[in-house]
Amino acid sequence: MLYLNFLAKNFILSEPEIKLGSSNTNEFTYSMENIEKHNLLDIEKEKPPFLYHASQNKNIEELKPQAISFRDPKEGAVVFASPDYALVTTFLIKTDESWTQIGKNNKVPYIIINDREHFMERDKGGTIYKLPNTSFNYDPGKGMGEYEWISREPIKPIEKKDYGSALEAMIENGVQVYFVDKKTFDELERTEKGEDYVKLLKGLESENQKRGKNVLSFENEDEE
């Protein structure tokens, strides 16, 4: 599965309106308990007020944990969500690593697509669901870290926004979309994420540039 690698120069698109020590063992144990509590508090403190989930199904009343797509076989069935609305739009269409690359650099989200025709055939639009944060948590060492949260409980959406096209949803929300040939795709895949990768992206013309819509530039910073 893809897990990733959104907006330049501190420019951030707003969320669209949507309807709907010590050798003493006791002291050491106490210290470790404090560390664990501190870590839990950090996660709770960082928990976003809402998260978002993308689906091609526009009529979901309750999201149920699934193990169809997973980042860790031992993790079991979960519901994936992210606090990053724009990034979530890249999941309105089912893709895999063989023909797409999804990531972020300096807060700018992007998607690189090897086969335009295949993408357009699969693009049937979908829905972004707004979810309560109640049962969600994240593991900084897995997947996208702070951009990828999971819940092991069923979740009822608070609101939703429908899109007729995944491509239009991405561009509307500031995702930089690149349709490239196989040679370019393979070159990007071989390139270590970072400055060299961004240089290659800068040499490409995005769909945003072609349309003159939500064109955002990448900074030469390490990729997230």
Buried (B, 14 or more C-beta within 10 A) or exposed (E): EBBBBBBBEEEEBEBBEBEEEEEEEEEEEEEEEEEEEEEEEEBEEEBBEBBBBBBBEEEBEEBEBEEEEBBEEEBEEBBBBBBBBBBBBBBBBEBEEEBBBBBBBBBBBBBBBBBEEEBBEEBBBBBBBBBBBEBBEBBEEEBBBBBBBBBEEEBEBEBBBBBEBBBBBBBBBBBBBBBBEEEBBEEBEEBEBBBEBBEBBEEBEBBBBEEEEBBBBBEEEEBB
